[in-house]
Amino acid sequence: MGERKRKIGFITVLLLLVNSFLWLLLLFAYLSYYVNPSDVSYLAFAGIAYPYILLANLIFVIYWVIFRFKFALVPLFFILIGWNHIERLYQFSGSDDEALSPDSFSVMSYNMQNFLKINTASTKYITDFTNQENIISFLQNNKTDIYCLQEMLNDRLDEADFLKEMGNLLGCPYYHYKNYYIRKTKTIDAIAIFSKYRIISSGDIQYDKKSIAIYADVIKNTDTIRIYNLHLASIHFKQEDIDFWKEIQNNQEKYDQEALKSGSLKLFGKMNAAYIKRGFQVDLITEHMDESPHPIILCGDFNDTPLSYTYRKLANSLQDTFVEAGKGFGSTYAGEHLPNYRIDFILCDPEFKVERYTRHEVSFSDHFPISCSIY
C-alpha cells in the first residue's frame, strides 16, 4: 500500500512540474502581446504557440478536476487572466443578420499569391493561367465596394491596361497600387486598393526600401475614410525548408541528431528574423496611422497572429471585425507548411458598426479571402 502511495505521489509531482512549465509558457505567450520582438524576439514563439499551450493547460484543468481538484485552480487562473485572447482565437456566435443597413459598405482583404498559387516574380515560363481566371471570377461573384489585395502580379499586359481592366471587372474604377520594390520594367508586383468610391489622395509606407503598406483616402457620400492595406514581413521559407518541415512531422527518424538540430535552427532563425522585422514595421505604420485626419479601415496580411505585438499595436484603437461579427476559428492561412492561423485582418475605427464578417473558403491561394460589411 505504501509503495502504491509513493508511486501516486511521484506521478502527481511530475505532472505538477509539467503543468507549471505549461502555465509559465502561457505567461510568456501573454507577454508576447506587449513586448516588441525587435527588443525580445523569443517571446514571439510562445505567442504563435498559444493555441497549443492553451489546449495543454485546459487538458490539465480537466485532469486535476477529476483527480486533484485543488490543483486545477492554478492553471485555471492563468487561463482566465488571458480570457480576452480566447475571443480573438475563437468566436462562438457570429452575426447572422440577413438585412444590412442601407448605409453599409463592404470591404475585402485577399492575399492572392500572385494569382498563380506559386511564389514567383515572373510569369515568363507559365502557360496555365486558370487560377488567375478563377480568382477574378470569385472576386466578380463576390462584389465588394473596396478591395485590398496583396501579392498582385502582372507582367503580361501593359501596366495601365491591366489596372483599368481589373477595376472595370471589379466594378471599382478607382485604384491605388505600389510595387513592393522599384522595378525597371513596367510590370506589377504590388499591394493594391480598388475602390468603388473616388480616391482623393494616396501614398505608401516603406521599410528597408520595400513598400509594406499603402493607403488611400476615399469619399463615401460626404465622408472621407482612410483605407490602409498592409503586407508585413513573411518568413520566406524556401522549398527545402518546407520539405524539411514536412519530413520532421512525418518521418523524424530520417534525420540524425546534427541534421535535425541544424535544420530546426535554420527554420527558427528565419522565423526570428521575420518577427524582428515586423516589430520595426508595425511601429512605422502605427506612427503614420496616428497622424490620420480621417477614420481608418485597416486591412491586410499581417503574417502574425492575434496574440502578437503586431496585432496589439495595429488594433490598439480599432475594432477587429472578426471579433465583432465572425464565427469559429476564422483561420485565414491556407498553406500546407504552417498551422492554419488567422493572420489576415480587417480592422476599423470604433465609429463604424460591423454587421457581417465572412471568411470565403476558396482554395485559389495560400490565404482565404475575408470580407465584412460595415456602416
Beta strands, then each sheet from edge to edge (+ up, - down):
strand 1: 105-111
strand 2: 146-154
strand 3: 174-179
strand 4: 188-195
strand 5: 198-207
strand 6: 210-220
strand 7: 223-231
strand 8: 296-301
strand 9: 319-320
strand 10: 344-348
strand 11: 354-359
strand 12: 370-374
sheet 1: 3+ 4- 2+ 1+ 12- 11+
sheet 2: 5+ 6- 7+ 8+ 10- 9+
end
